[in-house]
Amino acid sequence: MELTPNENLYKEVLQTMSEYVIIQEKSGKMIALNENAETVLGVKSEFFTDSSFQQLEYIKEDGTPLPYSQLPGMITLEKGIPFYNYVVGVIDPESSTKWLSINSKPLNMRKDGEQAALITLSDITERKKMEQTIIHAKEEAEKANLAKSDFLSKMSHELRTPLNGILGFAQLLEIDDSLNDEQRDFVQEILGGGRHLLSLINDILDLSRIDTGQLQVSIKKVDLQTIITECINIVQPLAKKKRIHIHNQLDQSQTMSVLADPIRLKQILLNLLDNAIKYNQEDGKVMIYSYLKRNDAVIHIADTGIGLSVEEYQKVFVPFYRIKGTQEEGTGIGLSLVKQLVQLMGGKISVTSQKGIGSDFYFSLPLPDDLKAAMHWEEGVIGLPIKSGKSEQYCLLYIEDNQSNLNLVKNILKSQSSYTLLTARSGIEGLDLARTNKVDLILLDLNLPDIHGFEVFKILKTNENTRDIAVIAVSANAMPKDIQQTLGLGFDNYITKPVNVKEFLTTIYETLTSTINQNIPEHKILSTGPNGEEAVSAKTLQLSLKDLKKLREKNYTAAIAMHYTGNNWARAQIEGLKTTFNKMGIRVVAVTDAEFNWEKQVADIQKILAKKPDIIVSLPIDPLSTAGAFQTAAQSGVKLVFMDNTPYGLEAGEDYVSVVSADNYGNGAYAADIMAEKIGFKGKIGVIYHDADFFVTKQRLTAFEKTIRESYPDIRIIARSGFTSPNDGKELADAMISQHLDLKGIFVVWDLVAEGAMASARALGKHDLVITTIDLGTNAAVEIAKDGLIKGSGSQMPYHQGVAEAILAGYALLGKPAPAYVAVPALKVTKENLLEAWKLVYNKDPSELNRYI
Ligand code: ADP
């Protein structure tokens, strides 16, 4: 091929490049545009031909072989696809692999129309080597970091074990009345020093967990004011010692919410406040103030202390850095931990300061946006009730090889007359004692000299005589993932060393007494039972370990006769029942679905009775028509527990155990409150009620109408229609909306029917209609989440209703008195607490709901 003068100039330019540039034609012919083959490939250009390229061996970046036909140039020639910086290795048997970066581009400028590719090759072997060195160094560093974190967690374990003795015995001395004042001071010194050491170990552990990405924060909407007040109360005694005044300048009347992990936020504030006091002067001041800046809240902790120089601003956040000449005790970990925690929660921290005048540490935290705020459940879930004065006797067994820990627990339990303690120094000895004594609870150290605690646990659970003993792990390992793993194996509880004496006793007591209970919010129940009975909250029901043991010995059976099983409500209720029966050692022999047909339900009960169950839990479809069948069951001695309704003629305490329902009245009242709020407290509304003798839906309606009448005088109910089938919703709402064009809202006593009303409003173009209802089916929940027509609901908690029914059946079998009417508290659901509410209603992770939103 002849080159024009212009092409000659290009060739000159090409000569100066460090790449090897060639044109390759489809026929296989290659034209080198410069002579850099030697620099790039180590061979003179003139010796290079298509076949010499073919003879080489190529590999991809990951080391796998690359056939010649798959080289970028070849593909460009074949398919016209260009490549940029494609990395190919050329294996050189005599030395190491040569790495090339290849560009190839289809060449359309050929006069003769022959297909060709312009290819440039550059040698990147050095760069590759460097990259590999860096990757290797990074891997080494990660390994070292893991080793460090492993070392720290082991160290922390080793330090915690002796601290258990120090803090434990000091706590026992603290409550000993015979000590004089001086001795009391000594004990406080020991406790102070020990606790300081413990918090240090925890800080170091936290830092190492952040380093290895193991520290997880659980972010939720938290009220800043509450947390700040709590922290000020904690540091107040320290401030008083130096006569330092803490000014909380946050507007007390306003709530300011931020997105944070409440425990970690407290840790941050306590650290900053602690420093603001520590590095302050006598009679100094500490100010706390906060404001909003774009999407963040900014919180300042300012002091009138010794201050920092500009050069020290960043350094104070480096682990273990302490300013030279600092008189106060410390380690230099606090601020580095604070910085990492703030960053983990999506914020930033900074400081401004002036030597001798004071410092101002400030950090930002994200504000909850609407959707995130919508996912929060405001009401606290109240912990287990702790009863006192119980005179039951329990036998405890502590399996532990460390003598000091054994002594400590012996001494802690000495004052507890209801416990007798057996001790074992090894796993084998412990298993022996558990088999030969009537033990109620085992405290199990996990690091035993002979067999690991997990193995001991497994053996306990496989042995008939020991499998019902409650087991609490006692370990110096405080890593959350280990605690979770242990509880996941079925341990009843976990106590970390060093033990806090009060918590230790509470945990033992709770494990022994509240084996099955209900983790639900506590409210006053407004409903009364089907026969006007006063409600007892489901929260008060519980079965103790002893109860469970008795029940499990008997191999009882139960059957569940549902009216219908095709919806979430019924499924959740069945699940609550089955899970609880399983814990009680009660086998479920039948679950029937009457498909809303009372005749089928009567037949179902007859079939169930043939199986001779000890318990039947059922929702009677019709109080009259099903009465005979339930009467027969009662007479044959079956313990009957009802959901929501009771058959006519049967008496509580005589023929049946109890009836369990939601607080239907409370839920109806909630639906009224939400309606009022959403329509602006005035206007005309309609109600769609259940046209049947069903006390549950009747109570909802009564509560709704009464609440509107008595609490919202500017709202008028101007239309009422009754449904007989769940499919009536649309038709009834169509008529209601077309007749009353100024209707602002409709209350429907059941969410399934509310869906019909929703479809009607949409079809008629009434997009501002407010619908409130009862319960939280998936469709209603999604509509609430989207701020659609359904604005809220008063919901039942079917899973927990199931748990309550199972417990009540247990009461009857144990011969314990059971309340005639038990209700699960009402639950107000709006967009604001939707996800938490979903969790309470179905006992399932709300992520299931997230899928639909
Ligand atoms: P420690 O207080 O245990 O030394 P920190 O990480 O909390 O560890 O703080 C690091 C250093 O920063 C401290 O040693 C101190 O010199 C300096 N410092 C921290 N807070 C203040 C403050 N409010 N005023 C002046 N100096 C401070």
Residues whose N, C-alpha, C, O or C-beta is under 5 A from the ligand:
A	BS01	ADP	N275 A276 Y279 G305 I306 G307 L308 V316 Y321 R322 I323 T326 E329 G330 T331 G332 I333 G334 L335 S336 S359
